[in-house]
Amino acid sequence: MNQASQLYWDEFWRSQNKEKPKKVTAWQFGAKPDYLAQLVIDGVKSATCSGLIFYELENEPLPAVEDYSVVLNSKDEPAAIIRTADVQVMPMNEVPEEFAIAEGEGDRTYRHWKEVHTAFFTKELREAGLEFTEDMMLVCERFELVDVKDK
């Protein structure tokens, strides 16, 4: 986590009447971090997913309920804080329509979600020397907006 994210995280928790969680991560959303962070801030986006294989390749732990994250913009500046509410691992071709809509992207249809995610995962997997399949396992995460960083 960079210094700006750590400062934002620490300042946010100083104003709370709760114990600060010990674990927090900071990251950007997918291929369009500014657009996707703004969807979170606007209350449109409340879910995200990634390929299980990417967690395995990067030796990263899966998100868990009650995890906190600082959402970064394209300049690695903090934009918001979210808290993970639910995590499920499932094949991409079994992701329910309502989850796809909760991702909040494009015209908010399942068709759009599938097209965009198929293209994204195909590209990312190819770069890793792997091939996309419609039954690839996804880590599907629902989250709640906790705070929006003042500009």
Secondary structure in CASP SS format (residue, H / E / C, confidence):
PFRMAT SS
TARGET T0000
AUTHOR 0000-0000-0000
METHOD secondary structure of the structure
MODEL  1
M C 1.00
N C 1.00
Q H 1.00
A H 1.00
S H 1.00
Q H 1.00
L H 1.00
Y H 1.00
W H 1.00
D H 1.00
E H 1.00
F H 1.00
W H 1.00
R H 1.00
S C 1.00
Q C 1.00
N C 1.00
K C 1.00
E C 1.00
K C 1.00
P C 1.00
K C 1.00
K C 1.00
V E 1.00
T E 1.00
A E 1.00
W E 1.00
Q E 1.00
F C 1.00
G C 1.00
A C 1.00
K C 1.00
P H 1.00
D H 1.00
Y H 1.00
L H 1.00
A H 1.00
Q H 1.00
L H 1.00
V H 1.00
I H 1.00
D C 1.00
G C 1.00
V C 1.00
K C 1.00
S C 1.00
A E 1.00
T E 1.00
C E 1.00
S E 1.00
G E 1.00
L H 1.00
I H 1.00
F H 1.00
Y H 1.00
E H 1.00
L H 1.00
E C 1.00
N C 1.00
E C 1.00
P C 1.00
L C 1.00
P C 1.00
A C 1.00
V C 1.00
E C 1.00
D C 1.00
Y E 1.00
S E 1.00
V E 1.00
V E 1.00
L E 1.00
N C 1.00
S C 1.00
K C 1.00
D C 1.00
E C 1.00
P E 1.00
A E 1.00
A E 1.00
I E 1.00
I E 1.00
R E 1.00
T E 1.00
A E 1.00
D E 1.00
V E 1.00
Q E 1.00
V E 1.00
M E 1.00
P E 1.00
M H 1.00
N H 1.00
E H 1.00
V C 1.00
P C 1.00
E H 1.00
E H 1.00
F H 1.00
A H 1.00
I H 1.00
A H 1.00
E C 1.00
G C 1.00
E C 1.00
G C 1.00
D C 1.00
R C 1.00
T C 1.00
Y H 1.00
R H 1.00
H H 1.00
W H 1.00
K H 1.00
E H 1.00
V H 1.00
H H 1.00
T H 1.00
A H 1.00
F H 1.00
F H 1.00
T H 1.00
K H 1.00
E H 1.00
L H 1.00
R H 1.00
E H 1.00
A C 1.00
G C 1.00
L C 1.00
E C 1.00
F C 1.00
T C 1.00
E C 1.00
D C 1.00
M C 1.00
M E 1.00
L E 1.00
V E 1.00
C E 1.00
E E 1.00
R E 1.00
F E 1.00
E E 1.00
L E 1.00
V E 1.00
D E 1.00
V E 1.00
K C 1.00
D C 1.00
K C 1.00
END
